[in-house]
Amino acid sequence: MEQTLASRLEGIRERMSAACLRAGRAPDSVRLLPVSKMHGPEEIEEAVRAGLDCFGESRVQEARQKIPLCSGGLHWHFVGHLQTNKVREAVSLFEVLHAVDSVRLLECVDRLCAEEGRVLPVFLEVNVSGERSKFGLKPEELGGVFEAAGRLHRVRIAGLMTVPPIAEDPEESRPFFRHLRQLRDEWSPRAGLPLAELSMGMSHDFDAAIEEGATWVRVGTLLFGERRRVEGHEPDAA
Ligand SMILES: *Cc1c(COP(=O)(O)O)cnc(C)c1O
């Protein structure tokens, strides 16, 4: 059952279309973000040959080394937890930040975007499950963040993002996806922002996420295969 990346991609695209159909959504309303963390430039180039041009990374240090070794003109999204001392570099490497989870980080991104002369779309990461081990804002903290964001001109809050607790059954993720969409529906008019983007769903649960309104699904393992474990590298820490 050796499969090529191109055939795995085709399988993912078919499932994405099927989920859109079930939900009565336009197939082009959901985009695939291939998460290439802990995969090398060769694998990314294989994905580029299969037609992909947008990739997600979760460590600034890894991305800094990898991006120059890949084709130019690719679009890089940061999906990890960002530390303030890495923001300057993140702002220069990435086009979208998927997991902004504090006013402090938002203000830091705004300041460094001003210095770099750019405007960055960001998604606010919300911890909808309340799991204590998780990053992300509590739902009740969103108001304060939108208020602060109203004073900032270099960051644009484009939507919300979440990572539900790890579960075997994708149906267990569904209530968290639904909750994220409800928070978006609630906050969009209050904040006066479209909040069009919902970044939710990974390899094991992206179908359910699409049915619940995802506009970006972040898929790593299912596309690239198992990640290599590199000594001293925590997969999800920046
Ligand atoms: C690694 C990662 C993914 C991809 O996970 P898979 O289960 O391999 O698809 C998605 N989102 C975030 C935030 C990640 O860190």
The ligand as an SDF file (V2000), in Angstrom:
LIG
                    3D

 15 15  0  0  0  0  0  0  0  0999 V2000
    1.0540   19.4030   13.5030 C   0  0  0  0  0  0  0  0  0  0  0  0
   -0.1230   20.2450   13.4290 C   0  0  0  0  0  0  0  0  0  0  0  0
   -1.1530   19.9580   12.5200 C   0  0  0  0  0  0  0  0  0  0  0  0
   -1.1520   18.7470   11.6080 C   0  0  0  0  0  0  0  0  0  0  0  0
   -1.4160   17.6000   12.3540 O   0  0  0  0  0  0  0  0  0  0  0  0
   -1.7160   16.1860   11.6700 P   0  0  0  0  0  0  0  0  0  0  0  0
   -2.4260   15.4300   12.7140 O   0  0  0  0  0  0  0  0  0  0  0  0
   -0.3820   15.6040   11.3340 O   0  0  0  0  0  0  0  0  0  0  0  0
   -2.5300   16.4320   10.4700 O   0  0  0  0  0  0  0  0  0  0  0  0
   -2.2370   20.8150   12.4810 C   0  0  0  0  0  0  0  0  0  0  0  0
   -2.3030   21.9010   13.2760 N   0  0  0  0  0  0  0  0  0  0  0  0
   -1.3280   22.2160   14.1440 C   0  0  0  0  0  0  0  0  0  0  0  0
   -1.4780   23.4250   14.9880 C   0  0  0  0  0  0  0  0  0  0  0  0
   -0.2140   21.3960   14.2540 C   0  0  0  0  0  0  0  0  0  0  0  0
    0.7360   21.7140   15.1460 O   0  0  0  0  0  0  0  0  0  0  0  0
  1  2  1  0
  2  3  1  0
  2 14  2  0
  3  4  1  0
  3 10  2  0
  4  5  1  0
  5  6  1  0
  6  7  2  0
  6  8  1  0
  6  9  1  0
 10 11  1  0
 11 12  2  0
 12 13  1  0
 12 14  1  0
 14 15  1  0
M  END
$$$$
